[in-house]
Amino acid sequence: MRLRHAGIAATVLALSLTATACGGGSGDGKDDGKITIGIKFDQPGLGLKTPDGYTGFDVDVATYVAKELGYDKKDITWKQAPSAERENLIRNGDVKFIAATYTINDERKQKVSFAGPYLLAHQDLLLQAGNKDITSKTDLNKSSMKLCSVKGSTSAQNVKKKFAPHANLQEYGGYSECLTGLENGTVDALTTDDSILAGFAAQDDLQGKFKLAGLNLSDEPYGIGLKKGDTELQGKINDALKKMVKDGSWKKFADKAFGPAHYDYGTAPKITETS
């Protein structure tokens, strides 16, 4: 009887360990043949949640990469990745990777690793169409200038630390809130990457209401964020990105996302993140 009870106990323990290993807390954004990917939900042209699903350049890139990793579109769970939460989502294992207008910089590379980049954007301003033009950084660096950007974004940090520390910067949780402020006149300009601004300006209900200032205030190489030190996944994603460019998919995705806004997206940047 003792042997029988010991065998039952061992079986229960084994089943318990198996359940733990296969459960939702796998810590790598993957479970039972599924993959969880972080994107933005509120960026037209890049990452937008709609009643019919998810659209945008980042979504197309992430879907392509996931397929190269062995996941069909139906296997993907999309998770919202606000700018201020991206590092936490990766470190906590809530996502496998993030493709969400995620600028590669040294500060972030202390916390996460990147693959890519897969797009080079530039910080700019979105203004009301009837507003006077802003032609230089000097025009921004005064307390009467009300700028809006998103908490945790590179753009907000650039304003505070680099080219407009004296501006009246308001930081919101999402770009759509800044856009509302710009539309009703409570802010003078929305500042972020030109790729994001072009997506907003190209929306059917906003066409003609806004304009880009045309200032290249910074270079913003977009990378795919992943767990720090995961060189195996980094290499696989880089291979997928190279294949995407070579087979013409990158240009097809960019034309679809940015063509309606007449945004010059340039060429695919060289892969730099390799270790």
Phi, psi and omega in degrees: 000320180299317180297319180297316180295322179296321179295319178297316180299318180296320179296316179299316180298316181297316179297321179297315180294321179296316180298320179296318182292328185262359186285183184294345182267042182293339173078011180227016178074011182229143179201124175051050177078010179251162178221139178251127184235135178271133176219172170276149179255352191231029181237096178304138180087344183234299177211105185224129174273126180234169177300338182261001180135214185236135183226162174127166183299313179300321180295316180295317179298313182296321179296318178298313180298316180300320179298320178293336177274355176106016182244131173283166180303322182292344181275354187269132167252124180269132180239134179295133183233081177301152185308315185286349185250358188300313181297320180296319180299321180288311184295327180279355181075020179284341179222156174281317174203168181233130172234092190210065183042052191260096182293131175283123173212166187296323181297315181290329181290349172285340186248326182223167172255162180231152163247156180109207008282168179238358175199141175248112178253176180220138179292139181212188179235145170250128183238160169295143186303327183272355182287154177293151183290146171253120191252351182204168177298329181300324180297338184270331192274062176211150188295338180282348180275116181262106179255154179229136173211190187250140178304134177082001182273154174299323182299317179296319179294322178298319179298312186288324188257341189242288194252351179210059183294340181267355180292156176274089185269127175250129183247121180248174182283337182211159182292331180297328177293319176297320181296320177298317178298322178292320182294322182265001172087009179280345171230155182274330184202147171259126180242126173192199183291145182297331178297320179291315181298321179298322178296319177295312184297335184274354180299142185306318185277356182243354183300129181092348182273332186230164177215152174273141181289333180083026178261124172271086187279341180191165172262134183231090178282118181278127177239169174261118183276138179213176185299138182305127176084003180276077184291332178295310179294320178304314180296319179295319180292318177301318177298320179295319180295320178296318179296321180300320178290315185296321184272004176090356182293323181302311181294322178298315179295318182294318178299317181295319185282318191250345181304313181299337180266359183055039180270128179278100185273357176072209178247164179296129181288160178288140176293125181243336187269098187235002178201000000 
